Amino acid sequence: MAQQDDLAERYGAPSPLRRPLVIVGSVLVASIFLGWLAWSALVHADPDVSSELVGFTIEDEHIATARVDVRLNDDDVVATCVLRAIAEDHTVVGEVSFEVGASDLDAGNDVVREIRTERRATSVESIGCTTEDQQRPR
């Protein structure tokens, strides 16, 4: 014990409040982080619109047709969707942007759109759909 007393005399004893302050600070930072994580997960778990390319056909040299499954979260939501036609050399040869509302999804969630192309396309890519409140395409 004498050695401990000598060290405390020489270097000073740790503050008695240090450990409780570190614990309270750590709990506070962890609570803020977990709150943000829960909020972020809830907001992004239920988007206004989501879409998925179901299939496409290349009709001829200047037309490709795509079928997209669009799911709206609410009947009041109007989404803007973008489709791209891509050629064999991986360049974009056509693009179409269209709006989808609840009235456009009468007999299901599929929407069929033609894409006019400048030359023959080999594939179609769905960029996704956005709304006024959801700027990230899904």
Secondary structure, DSSP 8 states (H G I E B T S, - for coil): -HHHHHHHHHH----TTHHHHHHHHHHHHHHHHHHHHHHHHHHHHS-SEEEEEEEEEEEETTEEEEEEEEEESSTT--EEEEEEEE-TTS-EEEEEEEEE-GGG-TTSSEEEEEEE-SS--SEEEEEEEE-SS--S--
